[in-house]
């Protein structure tokens, strides 16, 4: 048989993730990271490149070098790293949503509710808070998610096991995470939230 008679067919398969019924919504509030200075309304993405472009805020006048520098800075943000970790997991969803709230003011919870309200019926399932300032925001969101009609869950990271109970300074309201069935508080002293939780579940 001549070599020219041999047909070789090569299929290159790339894991693209699973088409999700549900997907996570990553949210940052008042982030102090310079590359997170741009407010981003609720936006659904499918790739890390989409996220990088969203955060980098390219200008038409940017040179190729300037675009590359912006992109590298974006890759150091907690938002980018969290989603990067999600994409490394087996069976990750191929969609995610992001929301970056800037200048939330004294009542950060009210601002977050306002931003979330138009999107409660979208198919995001897990609300993943990547910042925890003010601390009370974790508990206010836990109670909020617990009581909305839509089937949502709330994830946040903490570095202390004392987070189970929280008492507000003003008003004296006491929050007990043991009372909530839709909240997952991830405790780990040496890792950030994305490192210790599989967000696609």
C-alpha positions in Angstrom: 0.0 0.0 0.0 1.4 3.4 -0.9 1.7 6.0 1.8 -0.7 8.3 -0.1 -3.4 5.7 0.4 -3.4 6.1 4.2 -6.0 8.6 5.5 -5.4 9.9 9.1 -8.2 11.8 10.8 -7.3 13.7 14.0 -9.9 15.2 16.2 -8.8 17.8 18.7 -11.3 18.0 21.6 -11.2 20.9 24.0 -13.1 20.8 27.2 -15.5 23.8 27.1 -17.5 23.1 30.2 -21.1 22.1 30.6 -24.1 24.0 29.4 -25.6 25.0 32.7 -29.2 25.2 33.9 -27.7 27.4 36.7 -24.5 29.4 36.8 -22.7 31.5 39.5 -22.9 35.3 39.8 -19.6 36.7 41.2 -20.0 40.0 42.9 -17.5 42.6 44.3 -18.5 45.6 46.4 -16.2 48.6 46.9 -13.1 46.6 45.9 -9.9 48.5 46.6 -8.0 46.8 43.7 -7.0 49.4 41.1 -7.9 47.1 38.2 -11.4 46.9 39.7 -12.0 50.6 39.6 -14.6 50.3 36.8 -18.2 49.7 37.8 -19.6 46.7 35.9 -23.4 46.2 35.8 -24.8 42.6 35.8 -23.1 41.0 32.8 -23.1 37.3 31.6 -19.8 35.9 30.1 -18.6 32.6 28.7 -14.9 33.0 28.7 -12.0 34.5 30.7 -11.1 36.6 27.7 -14.6 38.2 27.8 -14.1 39.0 31.5 -10.6 40.4 30.9 -11.9 42.7 28.1 -14.7 43.8 30.4 -12.4 44.7 33.3 -9.6 46.1 31.2 -11.8 48.9 29.8 -9.8 49.2 26.6 -9.7 52.5 24.8 -9.6 52.9 21.0 -6.4 54.9 21.4 -4.6 52.1 23.4 -1.6 50.5 21.8 -1.1 46.8 21.7 1.4 47.1 24.6 -1.1 49.2 26.7 -3.8 46.6 26.1 -1.5 43.8 27.2 -0.5 45.7 30.3 -4.1 46.3 31.2 -5.0 42.7 30.7 -2.1 41.5 32.9 -3.3 43.8 35.8 -6.8 42.4 35.4 -5.5 38.9 35.8 -4.4 39.8 39.3 -7.8 40.8 40.6 -9.8 38.6 42.9 -12.7 38.5 40.4 -10.5 37.2 37.6 -8.8 34.7 39.8 -12.0 33.3 41.3 -13.4 32.6 37.8 -10.1 31.2 36.6 -10.2 28.7 39.5 -13.8 27.8 38.5 -12.7 27.0 35.0 -10.0 24.6 36.3 -12.7 22.4 37.9 -14.1 19.4 36.2 -17.6 19.9 34.9 -17.5 23.6 35.3 -20.4 25.7 33.9 -19.5 27.4 30.6 -21.3 30.6 31.7 -21.0 33.0 34.6 -22.1 36.4 35.6 -20.3 39.3 37.2 -21.2 42.4 39.0 -18.8 45.0 40.3 -20.4 47.7 42.5 -18.3 50.8 43.2 -19.1 53.6 45.7 -21.9 51.6 47.4 -22.1 54.3 50.1 -22.9 53.8 53.8 -25.7 51.3 53.1 -23.9 48.8 50.8 -26.7 46.3 51.3 -29.3 48.7 49.8 -27.1 49.3 46.8 -26.5 45.6 46.2 -30.3 44.9 46.4 -30.9 47.7 43.9 -28.4 46.3 41.5 -29.6 42.7 41.8 -33.4 43.4 41.7 -33.7 43.4 37.8 -31.8 40.2 37.5 -33.4 37.9 40.1 -35.2 35.9 37.5 -32.1 35.2 35.5 -30.6 31.7 35.7 -27.8 32.5 38.1 -28.0 30.2 41.1 -25.0 31.0 43.4 -24.4 34.6 44.5 -20.6 34.6 45.4 -19.4 37.6 47.3 -15.7 38.2 46.8 -15.4 41.2 49.1 -16.5 41.5 52.7 -16.7 45.1 53.5 -18.6 46.1 55.4 -18.7 42.8 57.4 -22.5 43.2 58.0 -23.0 42.8 54.2 -22.4 39.1 54.5 -25.2 38.6 56.9 -27.6 41.0 55.3 -27.2 39.2 52.0 -27.6 35.8 53.7 -31.0 36.9 55.1 -32.1 38.5 51.9 -31.3 35.4 49.8 -33.0 33.2 52.3 -36.3 35.1 51.9 -36.6 35.8 48.2 -38.9 33.7 46.1 -36.3 32.7 43.5 -34.2 29.6 44.2 -30.8 31.3 44.9 -27.9 30.5 47.2 -25.3 32.7 48.8 -21.6 31.9 49.3 -19.0 33.9 51.2 -15.6 33.2 52.6 -14.5 33.8 56.2 -11.2 33.4 58.1 -12.8 32.7 61.5 -15.2 30.2 62.9 -16.8 33.0 64.9 -18.7 34.0 61.8 -21.7 31.8 62.7 -23.3 34.6 64.8 -23.1 38.3 64.1 -24.6 41.2 66.0 -25.0 44.6 64.3 -23.6 47.6 66.2 -26.6 49.7 65.3 -30.0 48.3 66.0 -28.6 45.3 67.8 -30.0 42.8 65.2 -28.5 39.4 65.6 -27.8 37.1 62.6 -27.3 33.4 63.1 -26.1 31.5 60.0 -27.4 28.3 61.5 -30.9 29.6 60.8 -30.3 29.8 57.0 -30.6 26.9 54.6 -29.4 28.8 51.5 -26.1 30.2 52.8 -22.7 28.6 52.6 -20.0 30.3 54.7 -16.6 28.8 53.7 -14.1 28.8 56.5 -10.4 28.4 55.6 -7.5 30.2 57.3 -5.0 30.0 54.5 -7.0 30.1 51.2 -9.5 32.4 49.5 -13.0 31.4 48.8 -12.5 30.2 45.2 -9.7 27.8 46.3 -11.9 25.8 48.6 -15.3 25.6 47.0 -16.6 24.1 43.8 -18.9 26.8 42.5 -20.7 24.8 39.8 -22.7 22.8 42.3 
